[in-house]
Amino acid sequence: MAANGGWDGERVELLRGMIVKLSAKPIPHGAMQTDMSLAIRAGVQAAGYGWRVDQEISVDFADGSQPMPDIAVWDASGAGHGARTIPGAAVKLVVEIAATSLAADLGPMAQDYAASGLAEYWVVDLDRRQVHRHGDPGPDGYRRADVVKLAVGFGSWTIPGLAIVAGPKATQPALQMPARR
């Protein structure tokens, strides 16, 4: 509906059967989204995966929900040319950047992604400079979760070879991928 102009250019997503208007993003959110996207894209390419790393494109899950994650890593090989949304079954990793939305991203959003079968879900906590990783989805939520500091770096549980290493700036790390050997 939004893609057909039904919301006058407003950014919306469909969650639990409700249309939700997305708020504007402040500079720290946008900067972290860009840094994470670039780091993940470099890692996906270095590991030899032919997957896409996209920002703010709706994902169409089988339950009818269409969230618009900050970052989605997905295998586009099965998507038809001209597809308007990312097929949920093709998504390998979703990343949300959070400050004011942290409770929702760790609560209902995590439950929805797990129920949809998303293998891995990360929430970047801008205020605490850490990442909440979720994996092993089930109908009641994720069965595996931990929290890692951005300054320490971390890897993916489900994408072999994908690791994030924080850069030298503590206030806004320049995320980069280690060289593949």
C-alpha positions as CSV (number, residue, x, y, z in Angstrom):
1,M,0.0,0.0,0.0
2,A,2.8,2.5,0.9
3,A,4.7,1.5,-2.2
4,N,1.6,2.5,-4.3
5,G,1.6,6.0,-2.7
6,G,-1.1,5.3,-0.1
7,W,0.8,7.1,2.7
8,D,1.9,10.3,0.9
9,G,5.6,9.5,1.3
10,E,5.3,8.5,4.9
11,R,7.6,5.7,6.1
12,V,5.4,2.9,7.5
13,E,5.7,-0.8,8.2
14,L,3.1,-3.5,8.8
15,L,3.5,-5.1,12.3
16,R,1.0,-7.5,13.9
17,G,-1.7,-6.4,11.5
18,M,-1.2,-2.7,12.3
19,I,0.3,0.1,10.1
20,V,3.0,1.7,12.2
21,K,4.5,5.1,11.2
22,L,8.3,5.2,11.5
23,S,9.9,8.2,13.1
24,A,12.7,10.4,11.8
25,K,16.2,9.2,12.4
26,P,18.8,11.4,14.2
27,I,22.4,11.7,13.0
28,P,23.9,9.1,15.4
29,H,21.3,6.5,14.3
30,G,22.0,7.1,10.6
31,A,25.8,7.1,11.1
32,M,25.7,3.8,13.0
33,Q,23.4,2.3,10.4
34,T,25.8,3.3,7.6
35,D,28.8,2.1,9.5
36,M,27.2,-1.3,10.3
37,S,25.9,-1.7,6.8
38,L,29.3,-1.1,5.3
39,A,31.1,-3.4,7.7
40,I,28.5,-6.2,7.2
41,R,28.6,-5.7,3.4
42,A,32.4,-6.0,3.4
43,G,32.3,-9.1,5.5
44,V,29.7,-10.8,3.3
45,Q,31.7,-10.1,0.2
46,A,35.0,-11.2,1.9
47,A,33.4,-14.4,2.9
48,G,32.3,-15.0,-0.7
49,Y,28.6,-14.8,-0.2
50,G,26.6,-13.4,-3.1
51,W,24.1,-11.8,-0.7
52,R,22.7,-8.3,-0.6
53,V,23.0,-6.0,2.4
54,D,20.2,-3.4,2.2
55,Q,18.9,-0.7,4.3
56,E,15.2,0.1,5.0
57,I,13.6,-2.3,2.6
58,S,10.4,-4.1,3.7
59,V,10.7,-7.8,4.4
60,D,7.6,-9.9,3.6
61,F,7.3,-12.7,6.2
62,A,4.9,-15.6,5.7
63,D,2.7,-14.4,8.6
64,G,1.9,-11.2,6.7
65,S,4.1,-8.8,8.6
66,Q,6.3,-6.4,6.6
67,P,8.8,-4.8,8.9
68,M,11.3,-2.4,7.5
69,P,14.6,-3.2,9.3
70,D,17.5,-0.8,9.4
71,I,19.7,-3.5,7.7
72,A,18.8,-6.8,6.1
73,V,21.3,-9.4,4.8
74,W,19.6,-11.6,2.3
75,D,20.0,-14.0,-0.6
76,A,18.5,-12.3,-3.6
77,S,19.1,-15.3,-5.9
78,G,15.6,-16.5,-5.5
79,A,13.8,-13.2,-5.7
80,G,12.0,-12.4,-8.9
81,H,13.1,-9.4,-11.0
82,G,11.1,-6.4,-9.9
83,A,10.2,-7.7,-6.5
84,R,8.9,-4.9,-4.2
85,T,9.8,-6.5,-0.9
86,I,12.5,-8.9,0.4
87,P,11.1,-12.4,0.8
88,G,11.3,-13.3,4.5
89,A,12.7,-16.8,3.7
90,A,15.7,-15.2,2.0
91,V,16.8,-13.1,5.0
92,K,19.9,-14.3,6.8
93,L,20.3,-11.4,9.3
94,V,18.4,-8.4,10.4
95,V,20.0,-5.4,12.3
96,E,18.1,-2.7,14.1
97,I,19.8,0.4,15.5
98,A,18.1,1.5,18.7
99,A,18.0,4.3,21.2
100,T,14.4,5.3,21.9
101,S,13.1,2.0,20.3
102,L,15.3,-0.3,22.4
103,A,12.5,-1.8,24.5
104,A,10.4,-2.5,21.4
105,D,13.3,-3.9,19.4
106,L,14.3,-6.3,22.2
107,G,10.7,-7.2,23.1
108,P,7.9,-7.4,20.5
109,M,10.1,-7.0,17.5
110,A,12.4,-9.8,18.6
111,Q,9.5,-12.1,19.3
112,D,8.0,-11.3,15.9
113,Y,11.3,-12.0,14.1
114,A,11.8,-15.3,16.0
115,A,8.2,-16.4,15.3
116,S,8.9,-15.7,11.6
117,G,12.0,-18.0,11.7
118,L,14.6,-15.3,11.2
119,A,17.9,-17.1,12.1
120,E,19.8,-14.2,13.5
121,Y,18.8,-10.7,14.8
122,W,21.0,-8.0,16.2
123,V,20.0,-4.8,18.0
124,V,22.6,-2.1,18.3
125,D,22.1,-0.1,21.5
126,L,23.4,3.3,20.6
127,D,23.4,4.7,24.2
128,R,25.4,1.8,25.7
129,R,27.5,1.1,22.6
130,Q,26.7,-2.6,22.6
131,V,24.9,-5.2,20.5
132,H,22.2,-7.6,21.6
133,R,22.6,-10.8,19.5
134,H,19.7,-13.2,19.1
135,G,19.7,-16.6,17.5
136,D,18.0,-20.0,17.4
137,P,14.4,-18.8,16.8
138,G,11.4,-20.5,18.1
139,P,7.6,-19.8,18.4
140,D,8.2,-18.2,21.8
141,G,11.2,-16.1,21.0
142,Y,14.9,-16.6,20.5
143,R,16.5,-19.4,22.6
144,R,20.0,-17.9,22.4
145,A,21.0,-14.3,23.3
146,D,23.9,-12.3,24.5
147,V,25.3,-8.8,24.7
148,V,28.6,-7.7,23.3
149,K,30.4,-4.3,23.4
150,L,31.0,-2.6,20.1
151,A,34.5,-1.8,21.3
152,V,35.3,-5.5,21.7
153,G,33.9,-6.7,18.3
154,F,31.8,-9.7,17.6
155,G,30.8,-12.3,15.0
156,S,27.7,-13.9,13.5
157,W,26.5,-17.2,14.9
158,T,24.9,-18.2,11.6
159,I,27.1,-16.6,8.9
160,P,30.5,-18.2,9.0
161,G,33.3,-15.7,8.5
162,L,31.3,-12.6,9.4
163,A,32.9,-10.7,12.2
164,I,32.7,-7.0,13.2
165,V,35.7,-5.2,14.6
166,A,35.3,-1.8,16.2
167,G,37.5,1.1,15.2
168,P,39.6,3.4,17.3
169,K,36.9,6.1,18.1
170,A,35.0,5.3,21.3
171,T,32.2,7.8,20.5
172,Q,31.5,6.5,17.1
173,P,33.4,3.4,16.1
174,A,34.4,3.1,12.5
175,L,33.4,-0.5,11.9
176,Q,35.5,-2.6,9.5
177,M,36.0,-6.1,8.6
178,P,39.3,-8.0,9.3
179,A,41.1,-9.0,6.2
180,R,40.3,-12.5,5.0
181,R,43.2,-14.9,5.0
